[in-house]
Amino acid sequence: MLKSELIENLERENPHLSPEECERVVAIFFESITQTLEAGARVELRGFGSFTPRRRKARAARNPRTGESIAIPEKFVPFFRTAKGLAKKIDDASPQ
């Protein structure tokens, strides 16, 4: 699903909201998640899953073109853990 499809679904389910309002709701939702992760906190959406920032240690890697060793600095990346209920629904719905 694309962000635009999410906005269209929101418009369809809420005819009292204008398209601009629906777009703003989605933007606020994603911005709130982003800001929370930037602050180093956890975002939990019950029944869906949770986002947490995870630290990746600094490490040495190799440039595949030249074979030269390069240093990759420490960084934080978002990590998503699926809620058990959602994982079960997806598993049950998948073709066998």
N, C-alpha and C positions, 0 to 999 in steps of 0.2 A: 504494500500500500504506500502510496506517495502522500506527501504532506497535503497536496492539493486535493487528493481524494478524501483525506481525513476532514478537511474543511468542508468539502461538498457533503459528506455524510452528516456533519454537524448542522449544516444549513437545512438539509432534508429533515432531520429529526427535530429541529427547532425553527419552525417557520416564522416565529415572532422575532428572530434575530436577523439582522441584515448580513449580507455577505462580508462586509467590512468588520462587523462585530465578531463573526465567527472566525475570521482570519486573526483578529486581535486576541481572541480567547486562546487559540492554538499557539500563537506567538508567546503569550504570557506563560502558558503552560511549559513550553520548552525552555524559555528564558529562566523560569524559576528553577527548573531542574539543573540547568547549566550553572547558575549562580550558587546553588547549594553544593554542587560537586566542586566548584572552584574554591569554595570555602573549606573543603575537606570533609564535608558532612555526608551522611547517607540519605538517600531518597528511597522511601518504601511506598510502593503502590500495592496495597493489600489485594490479593487475588491475582496480581499481575507479575510482580517481581520487585527487585530492589537494585538500585544503582549505588555503587561505592567507588570512591577513588582508590586505586591501587598503585603502590610505589613499585617501579621497576628499577632495580639496582643499576648502577653504572657498570658497563662491561666493555670488553674488547671484542671487536668484530673484524671481519675481513672484507675488503672491497672486492666483489666478485670479478670485476673487470681487470684490476691490476694486481690483486692478491695482497695489496698493501694492508697492514693492520691499522685500524682506526679506533678511536675511543668514542664510545656512545655514552653520553652523560645520563645521570639518573633522571627519571621523569615519572610523572603520574599519569595514569591512563584510566578511563572509566571502565568499570566491570559491571556486567549485568548478571544477576542470578534470577532465574525463572522461579515463580511461585509453584509449589507442588501441584495445586489445582490446575493451573494453566498448562503445565507440562503434561499432566494426565489427559486433559482435554485434547491437546495436540496429538499425543500418542494414540489416543482412542480414535481420532478422526483420520489418522494417516492410513493410506491404502496399504494393505498387507501384501 
